[in-house]
């Protein structure tokens, strides 16, 4: 089976924000002509979620901050503020123009169709 999405490096050479960078775990599932990516990003601020595809590199980033519910005072916290970041390299088989993204219950779901067969017959003229 050809690899349609490969795991890009999750290590950034330049710090982009304060706090640690978390690599969200991901599951990549394939069914027929569709690929579904599921990434766990609990606590991510939906307003900070950034999903971009540039030159076949899919980058997912989101800021996560701890916040006690209204009226509560934190007494012990293990949760850390930071940034989720993950990169993937798309193969030519993926249609990056039609990605559907949904964030629900701390899980980012990306649905990506496979590219249609773009094979063309080229007519050759002779003289």
C-alpha positions as CSV (number, residue, x, y, z in Angstrom):
1,X,0.0,0.0,0.0
2,X,1.4,3.4,-0.9
3,X,1.7,5.9,1.9
4,X,-0.7,8.7,1.3
5,X,0.1,10.8,4.3
6,X,3.5,10.7,6.1
7,X,4.3,12.1,9.5
8,X,6.2,15.3,9.3
9,X,8.6,16.5,11.9
10,X,6.8,17.8,15.0
11,X,9.9,19.6,16.2
12,X,10.1,23.3,15.4
13,X,13.5,24.9,14.9
14,X,12.2,28.2,16.2
15,X,10.1,28.7,19.3
16,X,6.7,30.0,18.2
17,X,5.2,30.6,21.6
18,X,5.7,30.3,25.3
19,X,5.2,27.0,27.0
20,X,5.7,23.5,25.8
21,X,4.7,22.2,22.4
22,X,2.5,19.1,22.5
23,X,2.3,16.6,19.7
24,X,-1.3,15.5,19.5
25,X,-1.8,11.8,18.8
26,X,-3.3,11.0,15.5
27,X,-5.2,8.2,13.8
28,X,-5.4,8.1,10.0
29,X,-8.1,5.9,8.5
30,X,-8.8,5.1,4.9
31,X,-12.1,4.0,3.4
32,X,-12.7,3.9,-0.3
33,X,-11.9,7.3,-1.8
34,X,-11.6,9.1,1.5
35,X,-9.0,9.5,4.3
36,X,-10.0,10.6,7.8
37,X,-7.5,12.0,10.2
38,X,-8.4,12.2,13.9
39,X,-6.2,14.3,16.2
40,X,-6.7,14.5,20.0
41,X,-6.4,18.2,21.1
42,X,-8.3,18.4,24.4
43,X,-8.6,21.9,25.8
44,X,-7.6,23.6,22.5
45,X,-9.0,27.0,22.1
46,X,-11.2,26.8,18.9
47,X,-10.3,30.4,18.1
48,X,-6.6,29.6,18.0
49,X,-6.9,26.5,15.9
50,X,-5.0,26.9,12.7
51,X,-5.1,24.2,10.0
52,X,-3.1,25.0,6.8
53,X,-1.9,23.1,3.8
54,X,1.1,24.6,2.0
55,X,3.0,22.8,-0.7
56,X,1.6,19.4,0.5
57,X,2.6,20.1,4.1
58,X,-0.4,20.0,6.4
59,X,0.2,21.9,9.6
60,X,-2.2,21.8,12.6
61,X,-1.6,24.2,15.5
62,X,-3.7,25.3,18.5
63,X,-3.2,27.1,21.8
64,X,-4.2,25.4,25.0
65,X,-4.6,27.2,28.3
66,X,-5.8,26.0,31.6
67,X,-8.7,27.7,33.1
68,X,-10.7,26.9,36.3
69,X,-14.5,26.9,35.8
70,X,-16.1,30.1,37.1
71,X,-16.4,30.3,40.8
72,X,-13.6,27.7,41.4
73,X,-10.1,28.2,42.8
74,X,-7.4,25.9,41.5
75,X,-5.7,24.0,44.4
76,X,-3.6,21.5,42.3
77,X,-3.0,21.7,38.6
78,X,-1.0,19.2,36.3
79,X,-2.4,20.7,33.1
80,X,0.1,23.0,31.4
81,X,-0.5,25.9,29.0
82,X,1.2,25.3,25.7
83,X,0.7,24.7,22.0
84,X,-0.4,21.7,20.0
85,X,1.5,21.3,16.8
86,X,1.7,18.5,14.2
87,X,2.8,18.3,10.6
88,X,2.0,15.8,7.9
89,X,3.2,15.5,4.3
90,X,0.5,14.7,1.8
91,X,1.1,12.5,-1.2
92,X,0.0,13.4,-4.7
93,X,-3.0,11.0,-4.1
94,X,-4.7,13.5,-1.7
95,X,-7.0,16.3,-2.8
96,X,-5.9,19.2,-0.5
97,X,-8.4,21.5,-2.1
98,X,-11.4,19.8,-0.5
99,X,-10.5,19.2,3.2
100,X,-13.4,19.2,5.6
101,X,-12.5,20.0,9.3
102,X,-14.6,19.6,12.4
103,X,-13.5,20.2,16.1
104,X,-15.8,18.4,18.5
105,X,-15.2,17.2,22.1
106,X,-11.4,17.8,21.9
107,X,-11.0,15.8,18.7
108,X,-10.2,17.4,15.3
109,X,-11.6,15.4,12.4
110,X,-10.2,16.1,9.0
111,X,-11.9,14.4,6.0
112,X,-9.8,14.4,2.9
113,X,-10.9,13.0,-0.4
114,X,-8.4,11.2,-2.6
115,X,-7.5,13.1,-5.8
116,X,-9.3,12.0,-8.9
117,X,-7.2,10.2,-11.5
118,X,-5.7,13.0,-13.5
119,X,-4.1,10.8,-16.2
120,X,-4.5,12.3,-19.6
121,X,-3.8,10.9,-23.0
122,X,-1.6,13.3,-24.9
123,X,-2.1,13.4,-28.6
124,X,1.2,13.4,-30.5
125,X,1.3,15.1,-33.9
126,X,3.5,13.9,-36.7
127,X,5.0,15.8,-39.6
